[in-house]
Amino acid sequence: MFIEFAIEDLSPAATMAGRLVVAASVLLGILIARRGFRQAIRCVRMFGRAGLILGVMTTALPFWLIAWGQTHIDSGIAAIANASMPIFVALLAIRFAPGERVSGLRAVGIGLGILGVGVLVGVGPQGGLWGAIGTLAVVLAAVSYAAGSLYVQRKLDDSSGLLVMTSSTIWGAIVILPLGIAQAPSELPGWKAIMAILVMGVVATALGLLLYVHLVESYGSSRASLVVYLLPVIALVYGAVFLDEPLRATAVVGLALILGGVALGSGLVRPLRRQEPIPAPTP
């Protein structure tokens, strides 16, 4: 919803550059408060290569793709497409995490999720061809998030979550800032766009990343991924109430298929194991 507010006055690149600069400032401030200025800067520099990779995969690229996609589709459709991320985590894990075995209900779930994306993109897409392209841009952002989540799990074993998120956000801001400056408006944007960037930077990015890392570290990635269920439902409600976005039947069907596929494909829903009968005690 706040992306919709911002892109009324700003380009997608300028919107996300502002969001990441605000978020990076907040996270770096917290890291400095915890470790001291010199130690914080040294840690960020040492995490440079991994931070750059994560900055591109988890912030700069997907943020821009989502914002650009929303210039052609509603915020609710974008949130549903973005909710397909765990499906792509399961698909990429087949290649990059050989220990992840995908069969049975998990394979069915991946198929359901892909079918849901197909319904969202191809069955009478909102906005015609450009609407389909905009939806695919958000799906590509979900793929980027998925690749980043597999990479960040490895890095969380070696570094603190705060350092990982601070470094990736700083590098994401550095990567997208030149494009954001090039596409900046010639005059100051309205208060609604400025407030939207501040809310996205402080709450949706800085605070959101800290909460998510806490969930991953405390409860594991499977439970943390349950937040995916909240995103599209809340976005659909916000879009309908505050932005007068229509609720289309294809959106509801796509939402049901994608979330059902996420539940099965990520392994969050498992079949009940048949319990073996307990033998009677010997008299």
Buried (B, 14 or more C-beta within 10 A) or exposed (E): BBBBBBBEBBBBBBBBBBBBBBBBBBBBEBBBEEBEEEEBBEBBEEBEEBBBBBBBBBBBBBBBBBBBBBBBBBBBBBBBBBBBBBBBBBBBBEEEBEEBEBEEBBBBBBBBBBBBBEBBBEEEBBBEEEBBBBBBBBBBBBBBBBBBBBBBEEBBEEBBBBBBBBBBBBBBBBBBBEBBEEBBEEEEBBEEBBEBBBBBBBEBBBBBBBEBBEBBEEEEBEEBBBEBBEBBBEBBEBBBEEBEBEEBEBBEBBBBBBBBBBBBBBBBEEEEEEEEEEEEEEE
